[in-house]
Amino acid sequence: MAKPEASPVENQQGGVTPSVLPRPDFHFPGEIGRTYLNSDPGSFHNQCRLPKAHPIFCRRTVQMNRAAFVIQAVHPVINRTRTTNTGALFHAAVLLTAIVPAIAQTGGGLAGELQQKFAAVKQSVAENQQKLHQYQWTEMTQLTLKGDAKPPKTFQCQYGPDGTVQKTPVGAPPPEPSGGRMKQKIIEKKKEEMQDYMGQVKVLLAQYVPPDPQKMEQAFRAGNASLNPNPGEQAIGLVFKNYAQSGDQMTLSFDTATKKVSSLNVNTYMDDPKDVVTLAVQMASLPDGTNYVQQTVLDATAKKLQVTTTNSNYQKLSGY
């Protein structure tokens, strides 16, 4: 059934507006298929290309692990041929196929070396800790507060049944402070405050010295352990972050020839992260090969406090 023709509509200007749009003047002379692949190209595509300086052209950097490569990415322009897109994808695929296995091999090698060194350090620390329980030694502590050196203190030390170090004071106690009662009270109060602070520092540093194999294992499994090799030297560095508390760092230097810890550096803090505490530990060995802490230097910047501790005169306990 034929459709009825629409009647013209009179517009406001008095003319007649047709109800059906007229045919366009331009007629595409080529073949139009179901897709652009089956169709003839238009004659206008060369006029629609974007300039090369246009922001639509960009470079993207792709980083994977420690390798980086650059892919030139260009947004498609009008009437871009299928051959060009396929070629670009093919080249990108070839590039990824060549690079990804190399990255995986490099990362695996580093992870394997880290795991190997970590296992050696962990075993060395655990074995050495057992040997230290056979000894008693002398500890001397020198405290400097705001540049003023206090009288040194000496202790006889050994490990107790609970695994903690027990200290017995050696020598005469320090003399009582001179001055009136008010001055003595002020001195006594400051002394108590310092003793309380040092007690907190002692508890904190006991989490780092000696290194705890269990804490190192936790840091390693959490991805907070890294290897810091020293080319040309037989010592390597193992760095543990978030070791005892969030934001801290412990760097352990391990001698691969003797399989012993040679030094230890700790960056941590008290209750307030602004109350920074650093510790430098120097290790040494006894004639039987047992490793021990020879000297520690503690710096508490907020309190303008430095504490130097020296351990010596190691002797085996009776029964060993």
Secondary structure, DSSP 8 states (H G I E B T S, - for coil): --------EE-TTS-EE-SS----S----S---SSGGGS---SSGGGG---TTSTTEEEEEEEETTEEEEEEEE---TT--HHHHHHHHHHHHHHHHHHHHHHHHHHHHHHHHHHHHHHHHHHHHHHHHHHHTTEEEEEEEEEEETTEE---EEEEEEE-TTSSEEEEEES-------S-HHHHHHHHHHHHHHHHHHHHHHHHHTTTSS--HHHHHHHHHTT-EEEEE-TTSSEEEEEEESSSSTT-EEEEEEETTTTEEEEEEEEEESSSTTSEEEEEEEEEE-TTS-EEEEEEEEEEGGGTEEEEEEEEEEEE-TT-
